[in-house]
Amino acid sequence: MRRISHWIGGKAVPGTSGRSGPVWNPATGAQQATVDFASADEVDHAVAVAQAAFPAWRATSLSRRAEVMFGLRELVAAHREELASLVSAEHGKVLSDALGEVARGLENVEYACGVPNLLKGGHSEQAATGIDVHSVRQPLGVVAGITPFNFPAMVPMWMLANALACGNTFVLKPSEKDPSASLLLADLLRRAGLPDGCFNVVQGDRVAAERIVEHPDVAAVSFVGSTPIAEYVHQAGTRGGKRVQALGGAKNHMLVLPDADLDLAADAAVSAAYGSAGERCMAISVLLAMDTVADALVAKIRDRIPGIVVGPADDPGSEMGPLITAEHRDRVAGYLAGAAAEGATVLVDGRDGVPADGFFLGPSLIDHARPGMRCYDDEIFGPVLTVVRIGSYVEGLQLINDNPYGNGVALFTRDGGAARRFEFDVQAGMVGVNVPIPTPVSYYSFGGWKASLFGDQHIYGPEGISFYTRTKVVTSRWPDPALSSIDLGFPQTR
């Protein structure tokens, strides 16, 4: 059985805790590897190694840090198929989707290549007589990332690229469900010229994550996962004086107005709801359909679902793979089992006609849902699209704004005035207009509102640079005999 271990001090390091967990092949249901689970002592060791590496890396020139990022960019691009294959084999998403994940992560590495420009401060000459003031951005120290199973390559690259480029050292705790991508990224960073100890990986479960959050030498934690855990990470981390950005769950709505192109909207809904088996924090899980077009729109979506090929990721004909584990598949299937009892209608039941082996659940469609039903209220995180029929734009907007989540949202319309009004009024961090998955490009920042984000700053992009640095303001005056005097009052000279 293949064993997946830690990466500390520039090399793979076997675990010593005696604890481990299985890594499944979601397409077959068979175990394909064992991953070591770090103890608190092993986390402490990784943090100590990162802390020891920090002074030299922090003193490394901006041009050299940029050179390492350029090297990483070239290596990730050259090994994108290998990285995507690891993701596909352990997560279950089809290879084309995994390649898309790598591409979106690579964008963030490319953004970090511009770190000399991104870290420029400001300078004010003669702020007072003979006094100049300037500001600089400096790294925090050892920072950490705790990343989810659904994007095992992309989300780490959201964090590590900016963090390292800014001069920090990094400890990554990836999901124990699909850990191999983290080790390939670590090796590519080594080959790109990153000094040993600057990037470390501790595999593990809750024990490792909790130790990272509470460790006194970890200055900042970036987290992506469910809302309850995001809230815990934020509270525990900030209580310990850390910076924390904790991205939580989502219940992304797509509002379709009567003037929309219904074929375009149906294609978008199917793509956004069922891509990666719905295991995306930006997946569309609720369709708000105006009564006047609801029947036609639902029929178009229902007609498209049989054309989606569900199968193992290593089959080139597959368009949607399995879910990550049997437990998660069964949890998602439970929403289909309970929807009718709550008064909704299951139009397409994904439990039917899927491969017998593996953790498969087909695309599912629930109609006539309402707030208060579990299929509407909960983050399902699977290939289930729930339709809520509404009577007006105002009703749809209210449903979106009343929802506790505020990650992403989409509007489909031909009316520019309605789109502008929606953009102004909707309470969500990322908005798509005729775009179903409005994930920002790397030079903006990613993050939701309300229970989808705990912390003040979004991830990657400009806010990522801000998160991984702190500003120092220097006020200076150089000796000038003409200005020398004793003054016991607070300076008043302008």
C-alpha positions, 0 to 999 in steps of 0.5 A: 500500500502506497504511503503518503507522508509529510514534507519538512525541511525540503524533503519527504519525512515519514510520520512518527505518530503511529496514526494514519488514514485511508485514501480512497479511489472514489471511482472504485471504492477501494483504498489506494494509499495510506496517509500519515496523520501528524501529532502535535509534536510533528506540527511543532517540528514543522513550525520550528523548521519554518521559523528557523528558515524565516530570517534568511528568506525574509532577507532574500531580495525581491528579485530573487523571490520573484525568480523563485515564483517564475520558476514555480510557474514554469514547473507547474505548467510543465507538470500540470498533467501530472498534478491534475492526474493526482487530483483526479485519482484521489478526488474523483473529478474528471481530468479536464476539470482537474486541469482547469483547477491547476490552471486557476491555481497557476494564475495565482502563482503568475500574480505572485511573480509580480511581487516587487511591484506588489510590495511597493510602499509610499514615501512623503518627502518633507512631511514636516521640516526636515522630516520624511515619512515612508511606509514598507510592507514586511512579512509576518513570519510563519504562516499556515494554510488548512485546505479542503478536499475539493481543490487540493491543488488550486487552494494551496496555490491561492495561499502559498504563492503570495505568502512565500513571495511576500517573504513568509515561510509556510506550513500547509495542512492539506485535506487527508482525503486527497493529499498527494498534490501537496507533496508534488507542489512541495517538490516543485517549489524545491526545484524552483529554488525555494530554500529548504524549510520555507515550505512544509507539509504536515498531513493529518486530521483534526489533531494537526489542524487544531495544533496549527490554529493554537501554535504560538509561533504561527502568525496567520492562518488561512482556512477554506472549509465548512462554515462551522469549522471556519467559525471555530478557526477564526475564533480560536486563531484570533483569540491567540492573536493571529491573523485569520481568513477563514472561508466557509460554506455557501448556498449560491443562488442563480436568479433567472428573469423572464427576459433571459435567454433560457437556453443559455440559462439552462446550460449555465445551471447544468454546468454550474450545478453538476460540474465536479459533482457539485463539490465546489464552494462556487457551485450553483445549488439554488435556481430562482425561477420566475413563475412565468418561465419556470416550467420552460426553464425546468424542462430545459434543465431536465432535458439536458441531465440525461446527456451528462456522462457519469463515470470514473475519472480515468474514462475519457468519456466521463463528464462527471465523476464520483463524490469524495467518500461513501459517507459524503455520497450517502449524506447527499443522497439523504437530501433526495430521500427526504425532499418529498416528505418536506413537500418538494418534488424530486424530478431527477433522482441521482441515486438511479442508474449510476455505477455500482462501484465507487461513490457515485451519485448522478445529477439530481433535480428538486423542484418546488422547494422553499426556505425551511426545507433541508434541501434549501437551507443546508449546504448539500455540496453535491450534484443536487440543483434545487429550484425555487419558484418566485413571483418577482425580482424583489422576492428573489432578491429577498431570498438571496439576501435573507440567506445566511450565506453570501459567497457567490450569486448569479443573475441571468437577464438581458436587462442592463438596468436590472443587472445594475440594480442587482449588482448594487442590492445583492448581499454577496461577495462575488456576483455574476451577470450571465456568468454562473460561477463568478470566481474572480481572476487572480488580480482581484480577490476571492471571498464571500460575505456573511457566514461564507467568510470569517475575517476581514480580508478575502483570499489571494489577489491584492487582499492576499498581499495585504493579509500576508504583510503588515505595514511599517511607517518610518518617520526620519530626520537626519542631523542638520545643525541648523535645525538642532534644538531642545523642545520638550513639547509635542512637535508642532512644526509644519 
